[in-house]
Amino acid sequence: MVGDCERSIMMNGMGWIRGLNTTLGLLAPQFAAGRMHRAFLTPRELPPRDWELPLLADAERITLRFGLSALRWGQGPAVLLLHGWEGRPTQFAQLIRALVRAGYGVVALDAPAHGRSPGQEANVVLFARALLEAAGELPPLKAVIGHSMGGAGALLATQLGLRSEALVTISAPARIIGALRRFAHFVGLPRQARARFVHLVERSAGMPAAMLDVERYQLDIPGLVVHAQDDPMVPHTEAQSIHAAWADSRLLSLAQGGHSRLLTDQQLIDAVLELLERIERPATAQLPLSVAS
């Protein structure tokens, strides 16, 4: 936990950045947008926590096509995982152990520009393409599980040809344009610079942000949407939007869990295993998923 002193320092620093961006955004909007564009697409490398290290030691490091790096555990039907922005495969530690105990083979990617995977910048389209590349080298996928941007990338990947029997999104945004606007507002970009920032990100991704919207997607596989009501980064309403656009999905709404802490929540683990058990049953035995709230 960040102490009161550290939190105060962080907020004071953020206030200075917002003030600078507001001034630059009014005087030189293209320059201010370019600075924040680079910051938005360039992830920091954050080290694993102590509780992640035992799982890391148990992993097999593999390299996929084009240098994409991943960790693998267990044997059995394949489950593919992708972390979020500035995340790590081992953030899924409790879920990975539960999947391996249940008889699944788990592969968790280092996203582009993260961990040992190549690249200096990343975006949701590159996350989606990474999933497609990995799926092309793995056995047929039983499920794909993505956290935050990994979840948004997984949703997009299904529209680009990703095949999986089930999909799980955790703390994922429904609309990328909303994430861009929240970031631009958070760092203090005024309106003109904010519009240019969005344009620069769209150019890097090679796709209009308006197209990266779950309401435009065709989602025809069983799914699970997990989100904490106290998520400070991606509003819980984003999960409701994903669920509303996805007929065969269950919404698991957790009272607490923030943006990442919920990855260790037993309710999440149980719901993922329940989804996998459901798709293992013969079609005649399957029952509709209930909605948890």
C-alpha positions in Angstrom: 0.0 0.0 0.0 1.2 3.5 -0.7 1.5 5.6 2.4 0.0 9.0 2.9 3.3 10.7 2.3 4.0 8.8 -0.9 0.5 9.4 -2.1 0.8 13.1 -1.4 4.1 13.3 -3.4 2.5 11.4 -6.3 -0.6 13.7 -6.4 1.6 16.8 -6.2 3.7 15.5 -9.0 0.6 14.7 -11.1 -0.7 18.2 -10.4 2.5 19.7 -11.8 2.3 17.4 -14.9 -1.4 18.4 -15.5 -0.5 22.1 -15.2 2.3 21.8 -17.7 0.2 19.8 -20.2 -2.6 22.4 -19.9 -0.3 25.2 -20.7 1.5 23.4 -23.5 -1.8 22.1 -24.8 -3.0 25.7 -25.2 0.2 27.1 -26.7 1.4 24.1 -28.7 -1.3 21.4 -28.9 0.5 19.2 -31.4 3.6 19.1 -29.2 1.7 18.4 -26.0 -0.3 15.7 -27.8 2.9 14.1 -29.1 4.4 14.0 -25.6 1.4 12.2 -24.1 1.1 9.9 -27.2 4.6 8.6 -26.5 3.9 8.3 -22.8 0.6 6.5 -23.4 2.1 3.9 -25.8 5.4 3.3 -23.9 5.0 0.9 -20.9 7.2 0.9 -17.9 8.8 -2.4 -16.8 7.5 -3.2 -13.3 9.2 -6.1 -11.4 7.1 -9.1 -10.1 6.0 -9.0 -6.5 7.4 -11.5 -4.0 4.3 -13.7 -4.1 4.7 -14.1 -7.9 8.2 -15.5 -7.8 7.4 -19.1 -6.9 5.2 -19.4 -9.9 7.8 -17.8 -12.1 10.3 -20.3 -11.0 8.0 -23.2 -11.9 7.4 -21.8 -15.4 8.8 -23.0 -18.7 9.9 -20.0 -20.9 9.0 -20.4 -24.5 9.5 -18.1 -27.6 6.9 -18.0 -30.2 7.0 -16.6 -33.8 8.4 -13.1 -34.2 10.1 -13.3 -30.8 6.9 -13.2 -28.7 7.8 -14.5 -25.3 5.5 -16.6 -23.0 5.5 -18.7 -19.9 3.9 -22.2 -19.8 2.7 -24.4 -17.0 1.0 -27.8 -16.9 -0.4 -30.1 -19.6 -3.9 -30.5 -21.0 -6.4 -28.4 -23.0 -4.9 -25.0 -23.7 -5.8 -21.8 -21.9 -4.2 -18.6 -23.2 -3.7 -15.6 -20.8 -2.8 -12.0 -21.5 -2.0 -9.4 -18.8 -2.9 -5.7 -18.9 -0.9 -2.6 -19.5 2.5 -2.7 -17.6 1.4 -6.1 -16.3 3.0 -9.5 -16.1 1.9 -13.2 -16.7 2.5 -14.0 -13.0 -0.1 -11.6 -11.8 -2.5 -14.4 -12.7 -0.6 -16.7 -10.2 -3.6 -18.0 -8.2 -5.7 -18.5 -11.3 -2.9 -20.3 -13.1 -2.3 -22.7 -10.2 -6.0 -23.5 -10.1 -6.1 -24.1 -13.9 -3.1 -26.4 -13.7 -4.7 -28.3 -10.8 -7.9 -28.7 -12.9 -5.9 -30.3 -15.7 -5.3 -27.5 -18.1 -2.2 -26.4 -19.9 -1.6 -22.7 -19.4 0.3 -20.3 -21.6 0.6 -16.7 -20.5 2.1 -14.1 -22.9 4.4 -11.2 -22.3 2.5 -8.6 -24.3 4.4 -6.6 -27.0 6.9 -4.2 -25.4 6.4 -6.0 -22.1 8.7 -8.5 -20.3 10.9 -10.3 -22.9 8.7 -9.7 -25.9 10.0 -7.4 -28.5 9.0 -3.8 -29.1 9.2 -0.4 -27.6 5.5 0.7 -27.9 2.2 -1.2 -27.6 -1.5 -0.6 -28.1 -4.6 -2.7 -28.1 -4.3 -3.7 -31.7 -0.8 -5.1 -31.0 -2.2 -6.9 -28.0 -4.8 -8.5 -30.2 -2.3 -9.5 -32.9 -0.1 -11.1 -30.2 -3.0 -13.3 -29.2 -3.6 -14.3 -32.8 0.1 -15.1 -33.3 0.2 -17.3 -30.2 -3.0 -19.1 -31.1 -1.5 -20.0 -34.4 1.2 -22.0 -32.6 -0.8 -23.6 -29.9 -3.3 -26.4 -29.8 -7.0 -25.4 -30.2 -7.8 -23.1 -27.4 -10.2 -24.0 -24.6 -10.3 -20.4 -23.4 -8.6 -17.0 -23.6 -8.4 -14.9 -20.5 -7.4 -11.2 -20.6 -7.0 -8.6 -17.9 -7.5 -4.9 -18.6 -5.9 -4.1 -22.0 -5.4 -7.8 -22.4 -9.2 -8.2 -22.1 -9.8 -5.5 -24.6 -7.2 -7.1 -26.9 -8.9 -10.5 -26.5 -12.3 -9.0 -27.5 -10.8 -7.4 -30.6 -8.8 -10.6 -31.5 -12.1 -12.5 -31.8 -13.1 -10.0 -34.5 -9.8 -10.6 -36.3 -10.1 -14.4 -36.4 -9.1 -15.7 -33.0 -10.7 -19.1 -32.3 -11.5 -20.1 -28.7 -14.2 -22.1 -27.0 -14.7 -19.4 -24.4 -13.4 -16.0 -23.4 -13.0 -14.2 -20.1 -12.4 -10.4 -19.7 -11.3 -9.0 -16.4 -11.3 -5.2 -15.7 -11.5 -4.5 -19.4 -12.7 -1.4 -21.2 -15.7 -1.7 -23.6 -14.6 1.3 -25.7 -11.1 2.3 -26.4 -12.1 5.9 -27.1 -13.3 6.1 -23.5 -9.9 5.0 -22.2 -8.1 7.5 -24.4 -10.3 10.3 -23.2 -9.9 9.3 -19.6 -6.1 9.3 -20.0 -6.1 12.7 -21.8 -8.3 14.2 -19.1 -6.2 12.7 -16.3 -3.0 14.2 -17.7 -4.6 17.6 -18.2 -4.7 17.9 -22.0 -7.1 20.7 -23.1 -9.7 20.0 -25.8 -7.7 20.7 -29.0 -4.6 18.8 -27.8 -6.9 16.0 -26.6 -8.3 15.5 -30.1 -4.8 15.5 -31.6 -3.7 12.9 -29.0 -6.5 10.6 -30.0 -5.6 11.0 -33.7 -2.0 10.1 -33.0 -2.9 7.0 -31.1 -5.3 6.0 -33.9 -2.5 6.4 -36.4 -0.2 4.2 -34.4 -2.8 1.5 -34.0 -3.9 1.7 -37.6 -7.5 1.6 -36.7 -10.1 4.3 -35.8 -10.8 4.3 -32.0 -14.5 4.4 -32.8 -14.2 0.9 -34.3 -12.7 -0.5 -31.1 -16.1 -0.7 -29.4 -17.7 -3.9 -28.1 -21.1 -2.7 -29.4 -19.7 -3.2 -32.9 -18.4 -6.7 -32.3 -20.0 -10.0 -33.0 -19.5 -12.1 -29.9 -20.8 -15.6 -30.4 -18.9 -17.7 -27.8 -19.5 -18.4 -24.1 -18.0 -15.7 -21.9 -17.4 -14.3 -18.5 -17.0 -10.6 -17.7 -15.4 -9.8 -14.3 -15.1 -6.3 -12.9 -14.8 -4.8 -9.4 -17.2 -2.0 -8.5 -14.3 0.0 -6.9 -12.0 -0.2 -10.0 -10.4 3.3 -10.0 -9.0 2.9 -13.6 -11.8 1.4 -15.7 -15.3 2.2 -14.6 -17.6 -0.7 -13.7 -20.1 0.5 -16.2 -17.6 -0.7 -18.9 -18.2 -4.3 -17.8 -22.0 -3.7 -18.0 -21.6 -2.5 -21.5 -19.5 -5.6 -22.5 -22.1 -7.9 -20.9 -25.0 -6.1 -22.6 -23.4 -6.5 -26.0 -22.5 -10.2 -25.4 -25.5 -12.5 -25.3 -23.8 -15.6 -24.0 -21.9 -14.0 -21.2 -22.1 -13.9 -17.4 -21.3 -10.7 -15.5 -19.5 -11.3 -12.2 -19.5 -8.0 -10.4 -17.3 -7.9 -7.3 -17.8 -5.3 -4.5 -14.1 -4.9 -4.1 -10.9 -5.7 -5.9 -9.7 -2.5 -7.5 -8.2 -2.9 -11.0 -5.8 -5.7 -10.3 -6.3 -7.1 -6.8 -9.4 -9.0 -8.1 -7.0 -11.3 -10.0 -6.5 -13.2 -6.7 -10.2 -13.3 -5.8 -11.6 -16.8 -5.2 -14.9 -15.9 -6.8 -13.1 -15.0 -10.0 -11.2 -18.3 -10.0 -14.4 -20.3 -9.3 -16.3 -18.6 -12.0 -13.5 -19.3 -14.6 -13.5 -23.0 -13.6 -17.3 -23.1 -13.8 -17.2 -21.6 -17.3 -14.6 -24.2 -18.4 -16.7 -27.0 -16.9 -19.7 -25.7 -18.7 -18.1 -25.8 -22.1 -16.8 -29.3 -21.4 -20.3 -30.7 -21.0 -22.3 -32.0 -23.9 -24.4 -29.3 -25.5 -27.6 -30.9 -24.4 -26.5 -30.7 -20.8 -25.5 -27.0 -20.8 -27.6 -24.5 -19.0 -27.7 -20.7 -19.4 -25.3 -18.8 -17.3 -26.8 -16.7 -14.5 -26.0 -13.1 -13.9 -24.2 -12.2 -10.7 -24.4 -8.7 -9.4 
